[in-house]
Amino acid sequence: MQNHRIDDEQDEDRLSEETRDSGLLDRMLLDSPSYPWSLGEIARELQSVYRAEDSINRLVAAGLVHSSDGFVWPTRAARRASEIGVGAI
Protein backbone atom coordinates (compact mmCIF):
# COMPACT_ATOMS: atom_id res chain seq x y z
CA MET A 1 0.00 0.00 0.00
CA GLN A 2 2.73 2.46 0.92
CA ASN A 3 4.35 2.10 -2.51
CA HIS A 4 1.11 3.01 -4.26
CA ARG A 5 0.85 6.26 -2.34
CA ILE A 6 4.41 7.25 -3.26
CA ASP A 7 3.77 6.36 -6.92
CA ASP A 8 0.60 8.47 -6.90
CA GLU A 9 2.45 11.44 -5.40
CA GLN A 10 5.19 11.12 -8.02
CA ASP A 11 2.55 11.05 -10.78
CA GLU A 12 1.02 14.25 -9.38
CA ASP A 13 4.45 15.92 -9.25
CA ARG A 14 5.12 14.82 -12.84
CA LEU A 15 1.78 16.12 -14.01
CA SER A 16 2.39 19.47 -12.38
CA GLU A 17 5.86 19.63 -14.01
CA GLU A 18 4.35 18.91 -17.42
CA THR A 19 1.64 21.49 -16.82
CA ARG A 20 4.21 24.04 -15.66
CA ASP A 21 6.49 23.41 -18.65
CA SER A 22 3.61 23.59 -21.11
CA GLY A 23 2.31 26.80 -19.54
CA LEU A 24 5.74 28.40 -19.64
CA LEU A 25 6.28 27.47 -23.28
CA ASP A 26 2.80 28.69 -24.19
CA ARG A 27 3.48 31.97 -22.42
CA MET A 28 6.76 32.43 -24.30
CA LEU A 29 5.09 31.66 -27.61
CA LEU A 30 2.12 33.96 -27.01
CA ASP A 31 4.46 36.84 -26.17
CA SER A 32 6.63 35.99 -29.18
CA PRO A 33 7.87 39.49 -29.99
CA SER A 34 9.14 39.89 -26.42
CA TYR A 35 11.64 37.05 -26.21
CA PRO A 36 14.30 36.26 -25.10
CA TRP A 37 13.10 35.92 -21.52
CA SER A 38 15.49 36.23 -18.59
CA LEU A 39 15.66 33.63 -15.84
CA GLY A 40 14.39 36.34 -13.47
CA GLU A 41 11.26 36.93 -15.57
CA ILE A 42 10.54 33.21 -15.71
CA ALA A 43 11.16 32.85 -11.96
CA ARG A 44 8.58 35.59 -11.32
CA GLU A 45 6.08 33.83 -13.60
CA LEU A 46 6.59 30.51 -11.81
CA GLN A 47 7.07 32.13 -8.38
CA SER A 48 10.29 30.16 -7.79
CA VAL A 49 13.83 30.28 -9.12
CA TYR A 50 14.14 26.51 -8.61
CA ARG A 51 10.97 25.76 -10.56
CA ALA A 52 12.12 28.11 -13.31
CA GLU A 53 15.52 26.45 -13.61
CA ASP A 54 13.99 22.96 -13.57
CA SER A 55 11.39 23.88 -16.18
CA ILE A 56 13.96 25.53 -18.43
CA ASN A 57 16.26 22.51 -18.16
CA ARG A 58 13.42 20.14 -19.13
CA LEU A 59 12.41 22.33 -22.09
CA VAL A 60 16.03 22.62 -23.26
CA ALA A 61 16.44 18.83 -23.00
CA ALA A 62 13.27 18.39 -25.06
CA GLY A 63 14.61 20.74 -27.74
CA LEU A 64 11.81 23.27 -27.26
CA VAL A 65 13.83 26.24 -26.00
CA HIS A 66 17.35 27.58 -26.29
CA SER A 67 19.17 28.92 -23.24
CA SER A 68 22.27 31.10 -23.12
CA ASP A 69 23.74 33.48 -20.54
CA GLY A 70 20.60 33.51 -18.39
CA PHE A 71 18.20 34.07 -21.29
CA VAL A 72 15.69 31.66 -22.83
CA TRP A 73 13.77 31.71 -26.11
CA PRO A 74 11.66 29.15 -28.02
CA THR A 75 13.31 27.12 -30.76
CA ARG A 76 12.26 27.59 -34.35
CA ALA A 77 10.59 24.16 -34.23
CA ALA A 78 8.56 25.13 -31.15
CA ARG A 79 7.46 28.40 -32.77
CA ARG A 80 6.43 26.65 -35.99
CA ALA A 81 4.59 23.90 -34.11
CA SER A 82 2.67 26.59 -32.26
CA GLU A 83 1.82 28.38 -35.52
CA ILE A 84 0.31 25.28 -37.09
CA GLY A 85 -1.36 24.07 -33.91
CA VAL A 86 0.68 20.94 -33.22
CA GLY A 87 -0.36 19.61 -29.84
CA ALA A 88 -3.55 21.68 -29.77
CA ILE A 89 -6.78 19.96 -28.95
N, C-alpha and C positions, 0 to 999 in steps of 0.2 A: 504494500500500500504506500509506504513512504516514497518509493521510487516513482510512483505515478504522480504524486504531488510535485516532486522536483521536476519531472518531465513537463508537467503542465505549466509550471512557472517559467521554465525555459522557453516553452512555446510562446507564452505571453510576452516575454522579453523579446524574442525574435520577431514577433508580429509588430511590436511597438518600434523596433529598429527598422523594419521594412517600411512601416508607415512613416516614420521620421525621415528616412532617406528619400522616400518617394515625395513627401511633402516639400523637403528642401530642394530637390531637383525641380519639381513643379514650380516652386517659387522663383528659382533662378531662371527658368525658361520663360515664365510669364513676365518677368522684369528684364527681358533679354537686352534691351539697350543699355542697362545699367550694370552689366558685368564687366570686369571681374569683381567678385565679392571678396572682402577681407575675412579672415578668420574671426575677427571681432564682430563683424556684422552678422555672420552666421551664428556665433555664440549668443548674440542677443536674440536672434530669431528662435533658437532652440533653448534659450535660458540656461545654458551650461557650456563652458569651454570644452569639457570632456565629451559631452554628447556631440558637439560640433566636430571635434577632431575625429571621433569614432565614425561619425556619419561620412565625413569627407574621405577618410581612409577607405571605407567600404565602397563609396562611389568611384573613387580613383581605381580601386582594384577591379571594379566591374567595367571600367573603361567609359564611364559616363561623364566624368569631369576631369579636368586637368588641374593640377595644383603646383604653384611655384612661388617661393618667397612670401608665403603667408596669404596668397590670393588664390581664388578658385573660380573656374568658369566652366560651363558645359562644353563637352566635346562637340565636334561637328555632327557626329552620328546621333548624339542625344538631341541636338537642336532639330535635325532633320526628322528624326522619329517623332518628335513632338509636333512638328509641322504637319505630318501626314497622319497623325493620330495613332501611331503604333502604341499599343498598350491601353488605349482608351476603350471604355466599355460602351 
